[in-house]
Amino acid sequence: GEPCPDKCRHCYRERLAEIANGDPDARFVQLEDCGHVLEVDGLDRWMDTTDTGDKVEIQLKTCPKCKTPIRRNLRYGNIIKKTLAMIEKVKKKWYGDDTETAQASATSIRLLKEL
């Protein structure tokens, strides 16, 4: 299965009870990218949500606490892979097949924005 969070129920009882809204049967997942520990059911719902507005942004989901992109996590690996594949598809459509040209263009755009 999944790796256990580094905060045990005994040592971090109050903090974990706060995260779980007092649910004694709550399970937790630790995000590898930032280290935050979150309640599984709530994070599952967050990871499964999609944009429903007129403007849809294709981007990695972020930690609800610190906004760090969620790039590495066993539980959400398929969602992460799907999102990264969509990002690559958009890049390919935008820049074409020539990845070297694409990287140079992306660097140029980034540098121009920094001006």
N, C-alpha and C positions, 0 to 999 in steps of 0.2 A: 503494500500500500504506500501511503504517503508518509513522509518523515513527520515525526511528532514535533510540535512547537518546543522551543527551548525553555518555555515557562511552564512549570508543572502546576497542577491543580492545588497541590498542598502549599507550596512556597508563594504562589501568586493568587491565592484564593480570592481575595477581595478584588483585585484588578480584573481577573477573569470573570468573576460574577458580574462585575460592572459591564464588561463587554457583552456578556450573554444575557443581559437584562434579567438576571436572577434565575435563569433556566438551569437547573442542576444537571440536565442531560445534554447540555450544549456541547458541540464539538468545535474545535478550533483549527485554523490553518494559519501557518506563518508564511508571509510573503518573503521569498528569498531575496528579492531586489532591495527591499528597504528594512526587512526584519519585523514589520508590524504583525501582530497577532490579531486575527479577526474571527468572528463567529462564522462558521461554515455556511449556514443557510442564508444569511444576509449577503455574504460575499458571492455565493452561487447565484442569487438573484441579480446582483450587480453585474456579474460577468455575463449573464445571459441577456441583459437588456441591450436593446439596439436603439439608435437614434430614430426618432419618428417625425422630425421636423422637415421643412423644405430643404434645408441644407444638411446633408449627411457628410460627416467627416470620417474618413477611414484612418483610425489611429488605434494604438494599443490602449487597452483599459488601464486606468491608473489606480494606485492605492487610494481609497477613499479618505485616508487620513493625511497623507503627505503629497499626493499627486505624482509619485514616482511611477513611471511606466512599468507595468507588470510584464516582464520579458521571460522570466524563468519561474516555472511552477509546475510540478508534476500534475496536480489536480486539474489545472486549466491549460495544459499543454496543447490540446486540440484547438481551443479557442485562440490561443496565441499564434499557433501555426497558421490557422485560417486567416487571421488578421494580417500577419506578415505576408502571406501569399497575395492577399488583396492589395497591400501596399506595393509589392513588387509588380503586380499587374498594372497598377496605375502608373508607376514609374516607367515601365516598359512602353505603355501607351503614350505617355507624355514625351519621353526622351527617345523612343525607338529602341532597336535591338542593340545598338552600339553602346555597351556599358561604359567604355572609356569616355566617350563623348557625354554620356549621361552624367558621369561623375564630375567631369569638368564643368558642365552646365550647372549642376547642383552647387558646386563650389562657387562658381561665379555669382549665382543668384544669392547665395548666403553672404558672400562678401559685399555685394551691392546693398543688401539689406542692412549691413552693419555700418554703412556710410552715413 
